[in-house]
Amino acid sequence: MLLRTDGVTKKFGSMYALKDIDINIEAGEIHGLVGENGAGKSTLIKILTGVYHLDEGSMIWEGKKVELSHPMDSHRLGINVIHQDRNLIPSFNGIENIYLGLDYEKTGIRVNWGKMQEKVEKLIEELGISVSLNKPASSLTPPEKTLLEMIRAMMTECKLLILDEPTASLTDKEAQILFKTVLRLKNKGTSILYVTHRLDEIFQLTDRITVFKNGQRVKTLETKHTDKDGLISLMTDNWTRENYDNKRDKGEVVLSVRNITSRDQKVKDASFEVHAGEILGLFGLGGSGRTELLECIYGLRSMERGCIQIDQQEVKISNPAQAIKSGMVLICEDRRGMALVGGLSVKDNILLSNIDQYAQKGILNEKREIDDANAKIKSLSIKTTGYKQPVIELSGGNQQKVVFAKALMTNPKIFLCDEPTQAVDVKTRAEIHKLLEEKAKEGNAVVFVSSDLKEVLEIADSVQIIAAGRTRDCLVNHNLAGEKVLQCCYVE
């Protein structure tokens, strides 16, 4: 046995983040860790990597009790983690990023870059990985960035690799590249702790699965002896997705985008339209320009040319403030980097987009602020200790609910959603779907971007294909097969 925890407990104030956790990871196994947002998965990862110190219990590593009071203690044992938020320096190339935190090879007092590259290339060959080492990280694709971090983790003797939502922003094809590498590492004897909300991946990769709920371990079971429904039942107290009536009448065109080209040429002559009551899926492979197109529409990315119409009236949008005034809101892909201010409270984040509405003649109406924030907390079932809690302390799914609460405060009629369910649990994902379906039924227009094709087909009325920055076919989602969508993505 590689790792065992006995009675591991972690508290924040009077609240238990983890309580009496017993888990074991065998050498050379892929061990899945699942649970709703806030179940305690991230807390366990931070304890295993020395970021948090446990309050009670013990950790046994290769038969010996160990104390992890610093990330370097964990690293020396051979524990490495790859977070869903990539830890790369954008301007550094592959070699420079791989050697972050490692001792450089030197000849005398000079850095021997040639020897460093030779060492990395040898490891890449052993792992069967293909990735450019000379490009800056900013120009790499999402799977290439993930592979780069995996190479860095394997530069030292890595015995346990923790993967935290590794495919959160990857398409199905890109994820398969990652899976091949994970299986190669397993075959080399490396243990993998695989944390994800994508249950299909759990069943494709893992040997055993541990289920967390409310900071406690519910059960550990062999993957071959369970199924998706069984896992969901263990995670959610037998919760099932509500059958929501998504029959909607499609109205007039609300948003029309014509011949948009961005100054950086990431988007080239893109066009589409969305009707009232419609959820339009915008789907493409990694690097297709999905995010960049939404950023052009919302005023985050400069346009070279093109026309945007709202309710058949042309609008000029050069910044997000103008987009919001036009009735538009963007749920962006990077919630922590672009949508939330981690150090501010839940209330302050919810009110960020329309804070000026709470002041009159220089006097702030704090009671109205609190009432409105609490109303959104209640309506979206945001799990928090109260409106004063810093948003950074919430789980990923509850942070995403705060993002939606902030968006709803502006009363938008157009929702631009870029990976709105990324790295959230199955229950929160269903709640977000239901919210968007309700908004569409009220006559709003929704543009929905996801790397998960199955999710797009689950929620969208039509699917607009985008590839190499250009829009292609728009497919009606009536008995639409995923293979048909992917064919359209690949056709030149």
FIPATOR-84417 format. One line per field, with one value per residue (C-alpha): residue number from 1; x, y, z; residue in three letters. Coordinates in steps of 0.02 Angstrom, whole numbers. Example, Ala and Ser with C-alpha at 12.3 -4.5 7.8 and 13.67 -1.06 7.14 Angstrom:
residues 2
num: 1,2 $
px: 615,684 $
py: -225,-53 $
pz: 390,357 $
residu: ALA,SER $
***
This chain:
residues 492
num: 1,2,3,4,5,6,7,8,9,10,11,12,13,14,15,16,17,18,19,20,21,22,23,24,25,26,27,28,29,30,31,32,33,34,35,36,37,38,39,40,41,42,43,44,45,46,47,48,49,50,51,52,53,54,55,56,57,58,59,60,61,62,63,64,65,66,67,68,69,70,71,72,73,74,75,76,77,78,79,80,81,82,83,84,85,86,87,88,89,90,91,92,93,94,95,96,97,98,99,100,101,102,103,104,105,106,107,108,109,110,111,112,113,114,115,116,117,118,119,120,121,122,123,124,125,126,127,128,129,130,131,132,133,134,135,136,137,138,139,140,141,142,143,144,145,146,147,148,149,150,151,152,153,154,155,156,157,158,159,160,161,162,163,164,165,166,167,168,169,170,171,172,173,174,175,176,177,178,179,180,181,182,183,184,185,186,187,188,189,190,191,192,193,194,195,196,197,198,199,200,201,202,203,204,205,206,207,208,209,210,211,212,213,214,215,216,217,218,219,220,221,222,223,224,225,226,227,228,229,230,231,232,233,234,235,236,237,238,239,240,241,242,243,244,245,246,247,248,249,250,251,252,253,254,255,256,257,258,259,260,261,262,263,264,265,266,267,268,269,270,271,272,273,274,275,276,277,278,279,280,281,282,283,284,285,286,287,288,289,290,291,292,293,294,295,296,297,298,299,300,301,302,303,304,305,306,307,308,309,310,311,312,313,314,315,316,317,318,319,320,321,322,323,324,325,326,327,328,329,330,331,332,333,334,335,336,337,338,339,340,341,342,343,344,345,346,347,348,349,350,351,352,353,354,355,356,357,358,359,360,361,362,363,364,365,366,367,368,369,370,371,372,373,374,375,376,377,378,379,380,381,382,383,384,385,386,387,388,389,390,391,392,393,394,395,396,397,398,399,400,401,402,403,404,405,406,407,408,409,410,411,412,413,414,415,416,417,418,419,420,421,422,423,424,425,426,427,428,429,430,431,432,433,434,435,436,437,438,439,440,441,442,443,444,445,446,447,448,449,450,451,452,453,454,455,456,457,458,459,460,461,462,463,464,465,466,467,468,469,470,471,472,473,474,475,476,477,478,479,480,481,482,483,484,485,486,487,488,489,490,491,492 $
px: 0,67,-41,-164,-254,-327,-460,-400,-500,-492,-597,-617,-689,-831,-862,-790,-714,-660,-708,-632,-570,-500,-437,-302,-215,-126,37,6,-182,-293,-406,-557,-618,-794,-922,-1025,-943,-902,-888,-707,-607,-503,-469,-401,-290,-220,-183,-96,10,57,-44,-159,-107,-230,-310,-334,-284,-129,-53,43,160,238,206,277,186,227,196,166,183,243,219,404,376,247,356,503,394,348,175,135,-27,-94,-233,-376,-303,-140,18,123,211,137,298,408,436,414,589,579,408,457,608,508,554,690,879,948,1083,1245,1417,1522,1418,1323,1152,1166,1004,1056,1075,908,820,903,842,663,661,717,572,449,504,481,305,258,207,210,220,318,455,506,340,287,152,30,27,-2,-171,-257,-204,-25,-22,-86,44,179,130,130,306,359,281,375,545,568,523,334,247,75,7,-151,-254,-386,-516,-384,-509,-615,-579,-536,-640,-671,-532,-408,-456,-413,-234,-224,-300,-167,-32,-120,-128,56,100,-3,89,254,195,139,-19,-150,-281,-406,-530,-669,-854,-856,-916,-886,-700,-707,-776,-655,-496,-508,-484,-573,-681,-701,-859,-858,-1011,-1018,-836,-851,-807,-966,-890,-744,-788,-716,-760,-815,-942,-1041,-1123,-1161,-1331,-1255,-1121,-1244,-1353,-1206,-1155,-1325,-1442,-1532,-1559,-1615,-1626,-1795,-1885,-1902,-2023,-1910,-2040,-2022,-2093,-1957,-1989,-1907,-1720,-1645,-1460,-1390,-1202,-1141,-967,-869,-681,-567,-410,-302,-385,-438,-615,-640,-805,-916,-1106,-1254,-1421,-1519,-1706,-1807,-1839,-1691,-1536,-1404,-1257,-1093,-979,-804,-644,-505,-437,-591,-626,-779,-721,-645,-810,-906,-773,-792,-981,-959,-827,-682,-590,-564,-660,-587,-757,-931,-1106,-1201,-1390,-1500,-1687,-1647,-1557,-1370,-1269,-1089,-1005,-824,-822,-921,-1010,-1091,-1137,-1223,-1320,-1374,-1450,-1309,-1210,-1060,-1032,-847,-742,-619,-730,-588,-482,-617,-786,-753,-648,-594,-560,-730,-885,-1022,-1133,-1006,-974,-1160,-1182,-1023,-1110,-1240,-1167,-1211,-1396,-1379,-1319,-1427,-1354,-1194,-1280,-1268,-1426,-1343,-1506,-1565,-1395,-1407,-1589,-1554,-1397,-1487,-1630,-1509,-1419,-1586,-1655,-1497,-1467,-1291,-1209,-1125,-1108,-1185,-1174,-1014,-914,-768,-814,-643,-696,-843,-834,-815,-998,-1057,-934,-1014,-1186,-1121,-1066,-1243,-1317,-1210,-1266,-1450,-1438,-1424,-1587,-1509,-1606,-1453,-1346,-1174,-1118,-939,-915,-1045,-1041,-852,-792,-959,-1046,-1190,-1323,-1258,-1243,-1426,-1475,-1381,-1464,-1634,-1598,-1549,-1700,-1813,-1732,-1758,-1939,-1963,-1912,-1726,-1590,-1449,-1285,-1208,-1026,-960,-816,-932,-1028,-1150,-1196,-1223,-1339,-1430,-1476,-1466,-1608,-1484,-1296,-1191,-1024,-866,-694,-533,-625,-761,-942,-1003,-1164,-1304,-1387,-1561,-1547,-1681,-1612,-1443,-1298,-1132,-1042,-1133,-1077,-896,-897,-947,-804,-674,-736,-622 $
py: 0,171,288,269,402,361,475,630,781,965,1106,1289,1375,1265,1186,1019,1019,838,720,549,514,338,311,203,209,56,66,74,102,239,290,399,529,595,699,855,1027,1059,873,893,834,993,996,819,866,1013,902,773,909,997,1155,1119,1036,906,938,755,586,524,485,326,331,166,95,243,384,553,736,855,1035,1110,1071,1026,886,811,837,747,594,590,670,792,879,954,1077,1122,1299,1273,1334,1388,1553,1610,1688,1538,1398,1214,1185,1339,1289,1108,1162,1280,1234,1113,1135,1190,1085,1184,1180,1279,1432,1434,1353,1206,1224,1088,959,1012,991,822,762,821,744,577,580,630,482,364,433,432,615,737,921,1072,1125,1285,1376,1493,1418,1554,1479,1298,1210,1159,975,1027,1133,986,870,998,996,806,805,926,812,662,750,691,520,540,398,480,600,694,754,883,906,878,881,1028,1132,991,923,735,711,811,714,549,611,641,471,379,466,427,242,242,314,178,45,121,96,275,289,414,501,557,692,740,773,685,512,437,466,383,224,231,251,200,39,96,244,336,440,595,685,830,807,621,464,373,220,151,23,-64,23,-137,-168,-6,105,290,286,200,334,477,399,388,568,651,558,474,641,625,757,839,809,988,1034,1121,1145,1325,1436,1518,1703,1844,1858,1936,1929,1936,1926,1960,1940,1968,1967,2003,2110,1964,1853,1724,1752,1765,1814,1730,1744,1672,1722,1675,1690,1729,1566,1478,1397,1396,1279,1348,1200,1177,1087,1163,1322,1341,1518,1484,1589,1724,1747,1774,1896,1996,2007,2059,2192,2100,2071,2204,2183,2228,2223,2151,2195,2154,2179,2165,2162,2206,2366,2381,2412,2466,2370,2406,2357,2247,2397,2436,2253,2248,2408,2325,2180,2056,1958,1841,1690,1673,1516,1575,1614,1643,1748,1852,1836,1842,1940,1805,1917,2003,1934,1836,1991,2108,1987,1967,2156,2195,2225,2349,2420,2597,2559,2549,2726,2881,3054,2975,2867,2677,2578,2434,2353,2339,2268,2132,2091,2073,1968,1854,1834,1772,1659,1580,1566,1485,1376,1443,1349,1481,1527,1695,1842,1903,1747,1776,1697,1612,1499,1427,1267,1281,1245,1375,1502,1471,1501,1669,1708,1673,1774,1923,1901,1892,2055,2149,2073,2019,1959,1880,1751,1713,1558,1496,1327,1373,1199,1174,1076,1075,921,831,913,1091,1058,1007,1162,1274,1187,1212,1397,1426,1329,1436,1596,1539,1495,1672,1735,1765,1706,1591,1551,1396,1344,1180,1063,920,878,767,916,1028,899,883,1066,1154,1180,1206,1183,1313,1241,1346,1294,1393,1551,1532,1481,1336,1236,1270,1102,1080,971,844,667,748,625,675,598,718,868,811,780,961,1016,923,959,1084 $
pz: 0,-48,57,199,300,472,544,451,510,461,534,487,639,699,528,475,301,328,467,508,332,305,128,53,-116,-183,-279,-466,-459,-528,-384,-421,-296,-323,-231,-244,-236,-54,-13,44,-107,-124,63,56,-92,6,155,46,-33,129,98,247,409,475,644,692,622,536,366,328,176,122,295,393,480,402,444,299,357,193,6,-5,122,5,-147,-66,-37,-221,-216,-357,-404,-564,-527,-643,-648,-742,-653,-802,-838,-1006,-1073,-1028,-1153,-1114,-1043,-932,-865,-836,-733,-621,-442,-499,-495,-664,-749,-750,-827,-708,-667,-832,-858,-976,-1075,-1198,-1060,-985,-1152,-1178,-1008,-1043,-1218,-1146,-1021,-1157,-1261,-1113,-1081,-1265,-1258,-1403,-1354,-1414,-1294,-1382,-1390,-1249,-1140,-1196,-1371,-1318,-1326,-1163,-1176,-1215,-1057,-956,-1030,-992,-808,-809,-879,-741,-610,-678,-681,-503,-433,-434,-341,-325,-455,-408,-556,-507,-646,-781,-926,-867,-1024,-1146,-1288,-1297,-1425,-1320,-1164,-1250,-1272,-1085,-1044,-1144,-1042,-878,-923,-972,-800,-717,-816,-755,-575,-534,-428,-486,-379,-511,-455,-575,-593,-762,-712,-884,-856,-686,-764,-910,-807,-624,-529,-370,-322,-157,-131,-18,47,170,220,256,162,111,30,-69,-202,-352,-514,-600,-463,-480,-610,-637,-552,-401,-384,-402,-269,-147,-180,-174,-55,-200,-288,-469,-605,-611,-775,-832,-969,-1094,-1230,-1282,-1417,-1521,-1545,-1641,-1665,-1508,-1550,-1726,-1758,-1934,-2010,-1850,-1868,-1721,-1737,-1685,-1817,-1688,-1756,-1944,-2025,-1894,-1902,-1808,-1732,-1576,-1552,-1398,-1306,-1387,-1317,-1454,-1428,-1495,-1520,-1588,-1550,-1444,-1525,-1635,-1575,-1465,-1317,-1428,-1522,-1360,-1302,-1463,-1439,-1257,-1291,-1208,-1373,-1506,-1669,-1838,-1922,-1903,-1847,-1687,-1679,-1525,-1560,-1742,-1691,-1721,-1564,-1539,-1399,-1358,-1174,-1051,-972,-1140,-1162,-992,-1033,-1195,-1097,-1114,-987,-1002,-892,-929,-930,-796,-648,-525,-641,-725,-639,-452,-329,-208,-58,-67,17,-68,-57,-135,-278,-314,-323,-423,-590,-526,-366,-421,-403,-215,-187,-188,-162,-101,30,16,52,143,198,18,-30,103,62,-124,-96,26,-97,-231,-106,-64,-240,-310,-155,-129,16,123,306,263,143,230,192,70,-97,-108,36,-62,-163,-352,-385,-260,-331,-501,-426,-363,-541,-601,-457,-510,-690,-643,-546,-712,-779,-945,-1097,-1179,-1087,-1161,-1067,-1089,-1001,-869,-788,-793,-640,-550,-482,-567,-458,-481,-668,-675,-575,-699,-846,-767,-734,-916,-978,-869,-933,-1112,-1075,-1010,-1183,-1159,-1279,-1224,-1310,-1230,-1252,-1182,-1222,-1175,-1335,-1240,-1131,-1282,-1360,-1193,-1177,-1346,-1470,-1611,-1626,-1715,-1773,-1765,-1829,-1856,-1802,-1934,-1908,-2014,-2012,-1888,-1848,-1776,-1621,-1666,-1654,-1688,-1671,-1596,-1745,-1861,-1757,-1755,-1943,-1968,-1854,-1957,-2133,-2221 $
residu: MET,LEU,LEU,ARG,THR,ASP,GLY,VAL,THR,LYS,LYS,PHE,GLY,SER,MET,TYR,ALA,LEU,LYS,ASP,ILE,ASP,ILE,ASN,ILE,GLU,ALA,GLY,GLU,ILE,HIS,GLY,LEU,VAL,GLY,GLU,ASN,GLY,ALA,GLY,LYS,SER,THR,LEU,ILE,LYS,ILE,LEU,THR,GLY,VAL,TYR,HIS,LEU,ASP,GLU,GLY,SER,MET,ILE,TRP,GLU,GLY,LYS,LYS,VAL,GLU,LEU,SER,HIS,PRO,MET,ASP,SER,HIS,ARG,LEU,GLY,ILE,ASN,VAL,ILE,HIS,GLN,ASP,ARG,ASN,LEU,ILE,PRO,SER,PHE,ASN,GLY,ILE,GLU,ASN,ILE,TYR,LEU,GLY,LEU,ASP,TYR,GLU,LYS,THR,GLY,ILE,ARG,VAL,ASN,TRP,GLY,LYS,MET,GLN,GLU,LYS,VAL,GLU,LYS,LEU,ILE,GLU,GLU,LEU,GLY,ILE,SER,VAL,SER,LEU,ASN,LYS,PRO,ALA,SER,SER,LEU,THR,PRO,PRO,GLU,LYS,THR,LEU,LEU,GLU,MET,ILE,ARG,ALA,MET,MET,THR,GLU,CYS,LYS,LEU,LEU,ILE,LEU,ASP,GLU,PRO,THR,ALA,SER,LEU,THR,ASP,LYS,GLU,ALA,GLN,ILE,LEU,PHE,LYS,THR,VAL,LEU,ARG,LEU,LYS,ASN,LYS,GLY,THR,SER,ILE,LEU,TYR,VAL,THR,HIS,ARG,LEU,ASP,GLU,ILE,PHE,GLN,LEU,THR,ASP,ARG,ILE,THR,VAL,PHE,LYS,ASN,GLY,GLN,ARG,VAL,LYS,THR,LEU,GLU,THR,LYS,HIS,THR,ASP,LYS,ASP,GLY,LEU,ILE,SER,LEU,MET,THR,ASP,ASN,TRP,THR,ARG,GLU,ASN,TYR,ASP,ASN,LYS,ARG,ASP,LYS,GLY,GLU,VAL,VAL,LEU,SER,VAL,ARG,ASN,ILE,THR,SER,ARG,ASP,GLN,LYS,VAL,LYS,ASP,ALA,SER,PHE,GLU,VAL,HIS,ALA,GLY,GLU,ILE,LEU,GLY,LEU,PHE,GLY,LEU,GLY,GLY,SER,GLY,ARG,THR,GLU,LEU,LEU,GLU,CYS,ILE,TYR,GLY,LEU,ARG,SER,MET,GLU,ARG,GLY,CYS,ILE,GLN,ILE,ASP,GLN,GLN,GLU,VAL,LYS,ILE,SER,ASN,PRO,ALA,GLN,ALA,ILE,LYS,SER,GLY,MET,VAL,LEU,ILE,CYS,GLU,ASP,ARG,ARG,GLY,MET,ALA,LEU,VAL,GLY,GLY,LEU,SER,VAL,LYS,ASP,ASN,ILE,LEU,LEU,SER,ASN,ILE,ASP,GLN,TYR,ALA,GLN,LYS,GLY,ILE,LEU,ASN,GLU,LYS,ARG,GLU,ILE,ASP,ASP,ALA,ASN,ALA,LYS,ILE,LYS,SER,LEU,SER,ILE,LYS,THR,THR,GLY,TYR,LYS,GLN,PRO,VAL,ILE,GLU,LEU,SER,GLY,GLY,ASN,GLN,GLN,LYS,VAL,VAL,PHE,ALA,LYS,ALA,LEU,MET,THR,ASN,PRO,LYS,ILE,PHE,LEU,CYS,ASP,GLU,PRO,THR,GLN,ALA,VAL,ASP,VAL,LYS,THR,ARG,ALA,GLU,ILE,HIS,LYS,LEU,LEU,GLU,GLU,LYS,ALA,LYS,GLU,GLY,ASN,ALA,VAL,VAL,PHE,VAL,SER,SER,ASP,LEU,LYS,GLU,VAL,LEU,GLU,ILE,ALA,ASP,SER,VAL,GLN,ILE,ILE,ALA,ALA,GLY,ARG,THR,ARG,ASP,CYS,LEU,VAL,ASN,HIS,ASN,LEU,ALA,GLY,GLU,LYS,VAL,LEU,GLN,CYS,CYS,TYR,VAL,GLU $
***
